[in-house]
Amino acid sequence: MSTPHVVVVMGVAGTGKTTIGPLLAARLGVPYAEGDDFHPPANIAKMSAGTPLDDDDRWPWLDAIGTWAHERAGLGGVVSCSALKRSYRDRLRAAAPDLVFVHLAGDRALIEDRMSHRQGHFMPTALLDSQFATLQPLQEDEAGVVVDVSGSPEEITGRAVSALTALPEPTA
């Protein structure tokens, strides 16, 4: 790719955004940013207590990610962000219009199993139902691809790279 994409690795908690994001960035030769690092401390405290975020909590977080993505336009980059609702993706695209999304998707039982085995993460499995209830899959008019999360991280990353190479080049 001559002008690398700025990619948002999206999906519900436990799909592997934090695992696949850095692997994808390495394969594409671009920087990676961890979306959770853009959350203000109040959001992390709320999620750690098992309370889902509301949209008022999410807007500053999405704006911070959008700013990072805008700064990477024409340079490429990968950032993880759940981006569960169309309105969230629209907000990100308002800041960085050429964003593309890699939606990590899979079977709920597999995702719950993976979540139950990870350590040191603030998102409890109890919030998985709210994540699935909130999820609005990518629409046909949204630049992005859906990648199945079954298999190893390397297999998932390979599927993501293959799908991304089929997308048109960004305009910026």
C-alpha positions in Angstrom: 0.0 0.0 0.0 1.6 3.3 -1.0 -0.5 5.4 1.3 -1.3 3.3 4.4 -4.7 3.2 5.9 -5.5 4.4 9.3 -7.3 1.3 10.7 -9.7 1.0 13.7 -9.7 -2.5 15.1 -13.3 -2.7 16.4 -15.6 -5.2 18.1 -17.0 -6.2 21.5 -14.8 -6.8 24.5 -12.8 -10.0 24.3 -12.6 -10.2 20.5 -8.8 -9.6 20.6 -8.5 -5.9 19.6 -5.5 -5.5 21.9 -3.9 -8.6 20.6 -4.6 -8.2 16.9 -4.1 -4.4 16.8 -0.3 -4.5 17.4 0.1 -7.6 15.2 -1.8 -5.9 12.4 0.2 -2.6 12.8 3.5 -4.6 12.7 2.4 -6.4 9.5 1.4 -3.0 7.9 4.5 -1.3 9.2 2.6 1.5 11.0 2.3 2.6 14.6 -0.3 1.1 17.0 -2.3 3.0 19.6 -4.2 1.2 22.4 -7.7 2.6 22.5 -8.1 1.9 26.2 -5.3 4.4 26.8 -7.5 7.2 25.5 -10.1 6.6 28.3 -10.2 9.2 31.1 -9.7 7.7 34.6 -13.5 8.1 35.3 -14.4 5.8 32.5 -12.0 3.1 33.6 -13.3 3.4 37.2 -16.9 3.1 35.9 -16.2 0.0 33.8 -14.1 -1.6 36.6 -17.1 -1.3 38.8 -19.2 -3.2 36.2 -21.1 -0.2 35.0 -21.4 0.3 31.3 -20.4 3.6 29.8 -23.0 5.9 28.4 -22.6 8.1 25.3 -21.7 11.1 27.4 -18.8 9.1 28.8 -17.7 7.9 25.3 -17.7 11.2 23.3 -14.4 12.6 24.8 -12.8 9.2 24.4 -13.9 8.9 20.8 -12.8 12.5 20.1 -9.3 11.7 21.5 -9.0 8.6 19.2 -10.3 10.6 16.3 -7.6 13.2 16.9 -4.9 10.6 16.9 -6.4 9.1 13.7 -6.5 12.5 12.0 -2.9 13.1 12.8 -2.0 9.7 11.2 -3.9 10.5 7.9 -1.6 9.7 5.0 0.9 8.0 7.3 -1.1 5.0 8.4 -1.7 3.6 11.9 -3.8 1.1 13.8 -5.9 1.9 16.9 -8.1 -0.3 18.9 -11.6 1.0 19.7 -14.8 -0.9 20.3 -16.7 1.5 18.0 -19.9 -0.5 18.6 -22.4 2.0 17.3 -22.7 3.6 13.9 -22.8 7.0 15.6 -19.4 6.3 17.3 -17.9 5.3 14.0 -19.4 8.4 12.4 -17.8 10.5 15.1 -14.4 9.0 14.5 -14.9 9.5 10.7 -15.8 13.2 11.3 -12.3 13.6 12.6 -10.6 11.3 10.2 -12.7 10.7 7.1 -10.6 8.0 5.5 -10.7 5.6 8.5 -11.3 2.0 7.7 -12.6 -0.5 10.3 -11.6 -4.1 10.9 -14.5 -5.6 12.8 -13.3 -8.5 14.8 -16.4 -10.7 15.1 -17.1 -14.2 16.4 -19.2 -16.6 18.4 -20.3 -15.2 21.8 -19.3 -18.4 23.7 -15.7 -18.2 22.2 -15.5 -14.5 23.2 -16.8 -15.1 26.7 -14.3 -18.0 27.2 -11.4 -15.8 26.1 -12.5 -13.0 28.4 -12.7 -15.3 31.3 -9.1 -16.3 30.9 -7.5 -12.9 30.5 -5.9 -11.2 33.5 -5.5 -7.6 34.6 -8.2 -6.2 32.3 -10.8 -3.8 33.7 -13.7 -5.1 31.5 -15.6 -7.8 33.4 -17.4 -10.6 31.5 -20.6 -9.4 33.1 -20.6 -6.4 30.6 -20.4 -8.7 27.5 -24.2 -8.8 27.1 -24.4 -5.0 27.1 -21.6 -5.0 24.4 -23.5 -7.4 22.1 -26.8 -5.5 22.7 -25.1 -2.2 21.7 -23.2 -3.6 18.7 -24.3 -2.3 15.3 -22.4 -4.1 12.6 -20.6 -2.3 9.8 -23.0 -1.1 7.1 -22.4 -1.4 3.4 -21.6 2.3 3.1 -18.8 2.1 5.8 -15.3 1.4 4.7 -14.2 -1.7 6.5 -14.0 -5.5 6.7 -15.4 -8.1 9.0 -12.8 -10.7 10.3 -13.6 -13.9 12.1 -11.8 -14.3 15.4 -11.5 -18.0 15.4 -8.0 -19.4 15.2 -4.7 -18.1 16.4 -3.8 -14.4 16.5 -1.5 -14.9 13.5 -4.4 -16.5 11.5 -6.7 -13.6 12.4 -4.1 -11.0 11.6 -3.5 -12.7 8.2 -7.2 -12.6 7.4 -7.3 -8.9 8.3 -4.3 -8.0 6.1 -5.8 -9.9 3.2 -9.1 -8.2 3.6 -7.5 -4.7 3.9 -5.4 -5.1 0.8 -8.6 -5.5 -1.2 -9.9 -2.1 -0.1 -9.3 1.0 -2.2 -6.4 3.3 -1.3 -7.2 6.2 1.1 -7.5 9.6 -0.5 -5.4 11.5 2.0 
